[in-house]
Structure formats: C-alpha cells, structure tokens
Amino acid sequence: ENREIYAAGGWAFRHLQAVQDIPTLVSLTHALQARSREGARPVDLGFCLRSLAQVLLGMDDRPRAEAAFAELDQLAVRSHDATVQEFADETPCMLAMLDGRLEDAITLIAAASTRREGFLNDLWLRAHLLLGRDTGAIVQQYEAMTPSRPLMAQRARLLAALGQHEEARALRERFQGIDAETD
C-alpha cells in the first residue's frame, strides 16, 4: 500500500502547484510525515521527502524540514538511486540560499555539477541573479533546449528577472488560460 501512496503523493507534489492547492499539499505533508516508509519505492519516497521538506519550509517549520532533508540524505546513501541522490544534493544548496549564503550556494551547486552533468539549475540562476551577475549564458542554454511548457515558463521567469519584460510577456502570451480560477 505504501508503494502506491508515495507514488500518488509524488504525483500530487509535482502537479498541484496552484495557490488553492496549498491546503491539500499541507495536509499531504502532515499525512506523509506520520506514515511508515516501508514498501515505498526510493524515487517516490525521495521526491515526497524533498517536497514535504519544501512545504515545511514554507510553513516556517525549519526543524521538521531539516529532519526530512536528513532522511532524504540517508535514503540516498541506502538506495544508491541517482534521482534520490540528485534530490539530496540540492538540499545544502537550498539551505544556503534560504540562509542568504549565496556565494556558498553557488559553490555547492558547482561541486554538485562536477559529480553530475547538467546540475546547473534554478537555484544557481537565482543565486547569480540575487548577486547581480550577468546570466546571459544561461538564457542561451534555455534557448537551445526543446521548448516544453515548463521550460518556457522557466525561461519567461528568467527573462523577467533579467529585465527583458517584452520577451517574457511574449512567452507568457503563449500560455492560454493560466490565469483562470480553475487552472
């Protein structure tokens, strides 16, 4: 039963992103915190641990979030699952960002990148933007990738952060109905 519960929980954390979904995610977080981990697939459990830790951080419950991150780290060591290890590698980067240690976050992300190609991610970008650094090369990387809807949304956010509001608005216009109450 836990296998299915954590798979469904992972789906929920991935897909329920609207403001009206926050109470559902908070309830899911509390339910999964109290649930046994036995029988869960490592990748589903890892995604749930990372996600519930982020929800807990959003609720200003850092001690419980850090406990979930610690459990994620232990799972990465036990499971040897590459995806779970990627989630665990993000933890110190996220916490450094949260604490305002932007240079440390960039260093941690760079170290993770040497272990795994393609680790440059949204955290790296945000750290550079917050430090006022040029991120034009990152825009070029986004432009070279296949334009999936999530990637286009990331690119629009990046362009807006760089002050390229017309380009960001043009990308946003390609998303129909995202401002609807039912979205």
Salt bridges, closest charged atoms under 4 A:
GLU1 OE2 - ARG35 NH2 2.70
ASP44 OD2 - ARG41 NE 2.90
ASP61 OD2 - ARG64 NE 3.17
GLU66 OE2 - ARG62 NE 2.64
GLU71 OE2 - ARG37 NE 2.63
GLU86 OE1 - ARG116 NE 3.59
ASP89 OD1 - ARG115 NH2 3.46
ASP89 OD2 - ARG116 NH1 2.90
GLU90 OE1 - ARG50 NH1 2.70
ASP99 OD1 - ARG62 NH1 2.55
ASP99 OD2 - ARG101 NH2 3.57
GLU103 OE2 - ARG133 NH2 2.37
ASP104 OD2 - ARG101 NH1 3.14
ASP122 OD2 - ARG126 NH2 3.01
ASP122 OD1 - ARG157 NH2 2.60
GLU143 OE2 - ARG155 NH2 2.79
ASP179 OD2 - ARG172 NH2 3.95
